[in-house]
Amino acid sequence: MKDRFKLCFVGTILSILYLSIFLFYLIKEPYIIFEIATTILCCFGMHFVWKLAYWLVKGQ
């Protein structure tokens, strides 16, 4: 249970950081093709962010 809480906490912080960087670039470069590409990248990125969070929590 403690691991699950740590995973949610770490994952949420990493997600917020990732999404804030993602949104910063989206506002900076608002092109339609760029938006489509970055949306796909964001989905893949979020998958890897949660994988990283899981690795950080389980690796300790």
Backbone as XML, in Angstrom:
<?xml version="1.0"?>
<chain id="A" units="angstrom">
  <residue number="1" name="MET">
    <atom name="N" x="0.828" y="-1.204" z="0.000"/>
    <atom name="CA" x="0.000" y="0.000" z="0.000"/>
    <atom name="C" x="0.864" y="1.255" z="0.000"/>
  </residue>
  <residue number="2" name="LYS">
    <atom name="N" x="1.947" y="1.197" z="0.782"/>
    <atom name="CA" x="2.857" y="2.338" z="0.848"/>
    <atom name="C" x="3.517" y="2.585" z="-0.509"/>
  </residue>
  <residue number="3" name="ASP">
    <atom name="N" x="3.892" y="1.487" z="-1.194"/>
    <atom name="CA" x="4.491" y="1.600" z="-2.531"/>
    <atom name="C" x="3.527" y="2.223" z="-3.527"/>
  </residue>
  <residue number="4" name="ARG">
    <atom name="N" x="2.262" y="1.854" z="-3.421"/>
    <atom name="CA" x="1.256" y="2.389" z="-4.339"/>
    <atom name="C" x="1.107" y="3.899" z="-4.148"/>
  </residue>
  <residue number="5" name="PHE">
    <atom name="N" x="1.132" y="4.353" z="-2.894"/>
    <atom name="CA" x="1.045" y="5.782" z="-2.599"/>
    <atom name="C" x="2.263" y="6.518" z="-3.152"/>
  </residue>
  <residue number="6" name="LYS">
    <atom name="N" x="3.458" y="5.935" z="-2.924"/>
    <atom name="CA" x="4.684" y="6.547" z="-3.442"/>
    <atom name="C" x="4.666" y="6.610" z="-4.962"/>
  </residue>
  <residue number="7" name="LEU">
    <atom name="N" x="4.178" y="5.544" z="-5.602"/>
    <atom name="CA" x="4.094" y="5.504" z="-7.059"/>
    <atom name="C" x="3.166" y="6.602" z="-7.579"/>
  </residue>
  <residue number="8" name="CYS">
    <atom name="N" x="2.010" y="6.766" z="-6.949"/>
    <atom name="CA" x="1.075" y="7.821" z="-7.359"/>
    <atom name="C" x="1.688" y="9.199" z="-7.169"/>
  </residue>
  <residue number="9" name="PHE">
    <atom name="N" x="2.372" y="9.396" z="-6.042"/>
    <atom name="CA" x="2.984" y="10.688" z="-5.738"/>
    <atom name="C" x="4.081" y="11.033" z="-6.739"/>
  </residue>
  <residue number="10" name="VAL">
    <atom name="N" x="5.013" y="10.109" z="-6.941"/>
    <atom name="CA" x="6.127" y="10.321" z="-7.879"/>
    <atom name="C" x="5.604" y="10.476" z="-9.305"/>
  </residue>
  <residue number="11" name="GLY">
    <atom name="N" x="4.670" y="9.621" z="-9.684"/>
    <atom name="CA" x="4.092" y="9.679" z="-11.023"/>
    <atom name="C" x="3.374" y="10.989" z="-11.291"/>
  </residue>
  <residue number="12" name="THR">
    <atom name="N" x="2.639" y="11.481" z="-10.291"/>
    <atom name="CA" x="1.913" y="12.743" z="-10.447"/>
    <atom name="C" x="2.879" y="13.910" z="-10.598"/>
  </residue>
  <residue number="13" name="ILE">
    <atom name="N" x="3.927" y="13.943" z="-9.796"/>
    <atom name="CA" x="4.913" y="15.028" z="-9.894"/>
    <atom name="C" x="5.613" y="14.999" z="-11.251"/>
  </residue>
  <residue number="14" name="LEU">
    <atom name="N" x="6.040" y="13.819" z="-11.695"/>
    <atom name="CA" x="6.683" y="13.700" z="-13.008"/>
    <atom name="C" x="5.720" y="14.083" z="-14.131"/>
  </residue>
  <residue number="15" name="SER">
    <atom name="N" x="4.453" y="13.706" z="-13.986"/>
    <atom name="CA" x="3.449" y="14.042" z="-15.000"/>
    <atom name="C" x="3.241" y="15.546" z="-15.092"/>
  </residue>
  <residue number="16" name="ILE">
    <atom name="N" x="3.170" y="16.209" z="-13.940"/>
    <atom name="CA" x="2.989" y="17.662" z="-13.923"/>
    <atom name="C" x="4.179" y="18.346" z="-14.580"/>
  </residue>
  <residue number="17" name="LEU">
    <atom name="N" x="5.383" y="17.908" z="-14.264"/>
    <atom name="CA" x="6.584" y="18.474" z="-14.890"/>
    <atom name="C" x="6.570" y="18.257" z="-16.396"/>
  </residue>
  <residue number="18" name="TYR">
    <atom name="N" x="6.264" y="17.038" z="-16.809"/>
    <atom name="CA" x="6.242" y="16.703" z="-18.234"/>
    <atom name="C" x="5.191" y="17.521" z="-18.977"/>
  </residue>
  <residue number="19" name="LEU">
    <atom name="N" x="3.983" y="17.608" z="-18.407"/>
    <atom name="CA" x="2.895" y="18.338" z="-19.061"/>
    <atom name="C" x="3.148" y="19.836" z="-19.090"/>
  </residue>
  <residue number="20" name="SER">
    <atom name="N" x="3.810" y="20.379" z="-18.057"/>
    <atom name="CA" x="4.106" y="21.810" z="-18.067"/>
    <atom name="C" x="5.110" y="22.147" z="-19.168"/>
  </residue>
  <residue number="21" name="ILE">
    <atom name="N" x="6.113" y="21.295" z="-19.374"/>
    <atom name="CA" x="7.066" y="21.481" z="-20.475"/>
    <atom name="C" x="6.349" y="21.343" z="-21.810"/>
  </residue>
  <residue number="22" name="PHE">
    <atom name="N" x="5.486" y="20.320" z="-21.915"/>
    <atom name="CA" x="4.704" y="20.071" z="-23.125"/>
    <atom name="C" x="3.826" y="21.272" z="-23.467"/>
  </residue>
  <residue number="23" name="LEU">
    <atom name="N" x="3.103" y="21.811" z="-22.474"/>
    <atom name="CA" x="2.217" y="22.955" z="-22.708"/>
    <atom name="C" x="3.003" y="24.212" z="-23.048"/>
  </residue>
  <residue number="24" name="PHE">
    <atom name="N" x="4.173" y="24.386" z="-22.435"/>
    <atom name="CA" x="5.027" y="25.534" z="-22.741"/>
    <atom name="C" x="5.399" y="25.545" z="-24.222"/>
  </residue>
  <residue number="25" name="TYR">
    <atom name="N" x="5.818" y="24.398" z="-24.754"/>
    <atom name="CA" x="6.173" y="24.309" z="-26.170"/>
    <atom name="C" x="4.960" y="24.445" z="-27.078"/>
  </residue>
  <residue number="26" name="LEU">
    <atom name="N" x="3.800" y="23.951" z="-26.630"/>
    <atom name="CA" x="2.577" y="24.052" z="-27.422"/>
    <atom name="C" x="2.140" y="25.509" z="-27.565"/>
  </residue>
  <residue number="27" name="ILE">
    <atom name="N" x="2.285" y="26.287" z="-26.487"/>
    <atom name="CA" x="1.934" y="27.713" z="-26.534"/>
    <atom name="C" x="2.961" y="28.478" z="-27.369"/>
  </residue>
  <residue number="28" name="LYS">
    <atom name="N" x="4.217" y="28.076" z="-27.269"/>
    <atom name="CA" x="5.300" y="28.745" z="-27.991"/>
    <atom name="C" x="5.214" y="28.512" z="-29.498"/>
  </residue>
  <residue number="29" name="GLU">
    <atom name="N" x="4.804" y="27.312" z="-29.916"/>
    <atom name="CA" x="4.755" y="26.927" z="-31.337"/>
    <atom name="C" x="3.362" y="26.408" z="-31.706"/>
  </residue>
  <residue number="30" name="PRO">
    <atom name="N" x="2.376" y="27.279" z="-31.851"/>
    <atom name="CA" x="1.005" y="26.785" z="-32.058"/>
    <atom name="C" x="0.665" y="26.452" z="-33.512"/>
  </residue>
  <residue number="31" name="TYR">
    <atom name="N" x="1.318" y="25.472" z="-34.067"/>
    <atom name="CA" x="0.996" y="25.016" z="-35.418"/>
    <atom name="C" x="0.149" y="23.750" z="-35.330"/>
  </residue>
  <residue number="32" name="ILE">
    <atom name="N" x="-0.790" y="23.574" z="-36.251"/>
    <atom name="CA" x="-1.722" y="22.439" z="-36.192"/>
    <atom name="C" x="-0.992" y="21.104" z="-36.322"/>
  </residue>
  <residue number="33" name="ILE">
    <atom name="N" x="-0.085" y="20.992" z="-37.300"/>
    <atom name="CA" x="0.663" y="19.740" z="-37.495"/>
    <atom name="C" x="1.515" y="19.455" z="-36.258"/>
  </residue>
  <residue number="34" name="PHE">
    <atom name="N" x="2.122" y="20.508" z="-35.741"/>
    <atom name="CA" x="2.936" y="20.380" z="-34.533"/>
    <atom name="C" x="2.082" y="19.885" z="-33.367"/>
  </residue>
  <residue number="35" name="GLU">
    <atom name="N" x="0.860" y="20.414" z="-33.260"/>
    <atom name="CA" x="-0.038" y="19.997" z="-32.177"/>
    <atom name="C" x="-0.377" y="18.514" z="-32.268"/>
  </residue>
  <residue number="36" name="ILE">
    <atom name="N" x="-0.678" y="18.053" z="-33.473"/>
    <atom name="CA" x="-1.013" y="16.633" z="-33.661"/>
    <atom name="C" x="0.180" y="15.754" z="-33.279"/>
  </residue>
  <residue number="37" name="ALA">
    <atom name="N" x="1.356" y="16.128" z="-33.775"/>
    <atom name="CA" x="2.569" y="15.355" z="-33.478"/>
    <atom name="C" x="2.874" y="15.364" z="-31.982"/>
  </residue>
  <residue number="38" name="THR">
    <atom name="N" x="2.741" y="16.529" z="-31.347"/>
    <atom name="CA" x="3.059" y="16.605" z="-29.922"/>
    <atom name="C" x="2.011" y="15.916" z="-29.062"/>
  </residue>
  <residue number="39" name="THR">
    <atom name="N" x="0.773" y="15.871" z="-29.532"/>
    <atom name="CA" x="-0.255" y="15.134" z="-28.783"/>
    <atom name="C" x="0.095" y="13.654" z="-28.748"/>
  </residue>
  <residue number="40" name="ILE">
    <atom name="N" x="0.516" y="13.120" z="-29.897"/>
    <atom name="CA" x="0.949" y="11.716" z="-29.959"/>
    <atom name="C" x="2.172" y="11.518" z="-29.067"/>
  </residue>
  <residue number="41" name="LEU">
    <atom name="N" x="3.124" y="12.445" z="-29.156"/>
    <atom name="CA" x="4.324" y="12.378" z="-28.316"/>
    <atom name="C" x="3.970" y="12.462" z="-26.840"/>
  </residue>
  <residue number="42" name="CYS">
    <atom name="N" x="2.993" y="13.297" z="-26.519"/>
    <atom name="CA" x="2.574" y="13.452" z="-25.127"/>
    <atom name="C" x="2.030" y="12.140" z="-24.583"/>
  </residue>
  <residue number="43" name="CYS">
    <atom name="N" x="1.223" y="11.454" z="-25.373"/>
    <atom name="CA" x="0.662" y="10.166" z="-24.933"/>
    <atom name="C" x="1.766" y="9.148" z="-24.680"/>
  </residue>
  <residue number="44" name="PHE">
    <atom name="N" x="2.719" y="9.064" z="-25.615"/>
    <atom name="CA" x="3.842" y="8.146" z="-25.418"/>
    <atom name="C" x="4.691" y="8.591" z="-24.237"/>
  </residue>
  <residue number="45" name="GLY">
    <atom name="N" x="4.897" y="9.895" z="-24.137"/>
    <atom name="CA" x="5.694" y="10.449" z="-23.048"/>
    <atom name="C" x="5.104" y="10.146" z="-21.690"/>
  </residue>
  <residue number="46" name="MET">
    <atom name="N" x="3.776" y="10.275" z="-21.574"/>
    <atom name="CA" x="3.117" y="9.987" z="-20.300"/>
    <atom name="C" x="3.286" y="8.512" z="-19.932"/>
  </residue>
  <residue number="47" name="HIS">
    <atom name="N" x="3.253" y="7.657" z="-20.926"/>
    <atom name="CA" x="3.477" y="6.226" z="-20.686"/>
    <atom name="C" x="4.863" y="6.012" z="-20.079"/>
  </residue>
  <residue number="48" name="PHE">
    <atom name="N" x="5.882" y="6.673" z="-20.656"/>
    <atom name="CA" x="7.243" y="6.510" z="-20.153"/>
    <atom name="C" x="7.458" y="7.221" z="-18.821"/>
  </residue>
  <residue number="49" name="VAL">
    <atom name="N" x="6.731" y="8.320" z="-18.593"/>
    <atom name="CA" x="6.805" y="9.005" z="-17.302"/>
    <atom name="C" x="6.341" y="8.064" z="-16.186"/>
  </residue>
  <residue number="50" name="TRP">
    <atom name="N" x="5.226" y="7.354" z="-16.427"/>
    <atom name="CA" x="4.725" y="6.425" z="-15.410"/>
    <atom name="C" x="5.627" y="5.203" z="-15.273"/>
  </residue>
  <residue number="51" name="LYS">
    <atom name="N" x="6.253" y="4.769" z="-16.365"/>
    <atom name="CA" x="7.230" y="3.670" z="-16.285"/>
    <atom name="C" x="8.414" y="4.104" z="-15.417"/>
  </residue>
  <residue number="52" name="LEU">
    <atom name="N" x="8.870" y="5.354" z="-15.621"/>
    <atom name="CA" x="9.979" y="5.897" z="-14.837"/>
    <atom name="C" x="9.596" y="5.993" z="-13.362"/>
  </residue>
  <residue number="53" name="ALA">
    <atom name="N" x="8.386" y="6.458" z="-13.091"/>
    <atom name="CA" x="7.911" y="6.555" z="-11.706"/>
    <atom name="C" x="7.897" y="5.174" z="-11.047"/>
  </residue>
  <residue number="54" name="TYR">
    <atom name="N" x="7.403" y="4.185" z="-11.770"/>
    <atom name="CA" x="7.349" y="2.811" z="-11.257"/>
    <atom name="C" x="8.758" y="2.300" z="-10.968"/>
  </residue>
  <residue number="55" name="TRP">
    <atom name="N" x="9.685" y="2.574" z="-11.881"/>
    <atom name="CA" x="11.074" y="2.139" z="-11.710"/>
    <atom name="C" x="11.716" y="2.828" z="-10.508"/>
  </residue>
  <residue number="56" name="LEU">
    <atom name="N" x="11.449" y="4.136" z="-10.349"/>
    <atom name="CA" x="12.020" y="4.875" z="-9.220"/>
    <atom name="C" x="11.510" y="4.351" z="-7.881"/>
  </residue>
  <residue number="57" name="VAL">
    <atom name="N" x="10.221" y="4.034" z="-7.831"/>
    <atom name="CA" x="9.636" y="3.543" z="-6.577"/>
    <atom name="C" x="10.080" y="2.113" z="-6.279"/>
  </residue>
  <residue number="58" name="LYS">
    <atom name="N" x="10.045" y="1.248" z="-7.277"/>
    <atom name="CA" x="10.404" y="-0.162" z="-7.068"/>
    <atom name="C" x="11.907" y="-0.369" z="-6.955"/>
  </residue>
  <residue number="59" name="GLY">
    <atom name="N" x="12.685" y="0.550" z="-7.514"/>
    <atom name="CA" x="14.136" y="0.418" z="-7.498"/>
    <atom name="C" x="14.757" y="0.708" z="-6.146"/>
  </residue>
  <residue number="60" name="GLN">
    <atom name="N" x="14.014" y="1.392" z="-5.279"/>
    <atom name="CA" x="14.557" y="1.771" z="-3.974"/>
    <atom name="C" x="14.479" y="0.629" z="-2.977"/>
  </residue>
</chain>
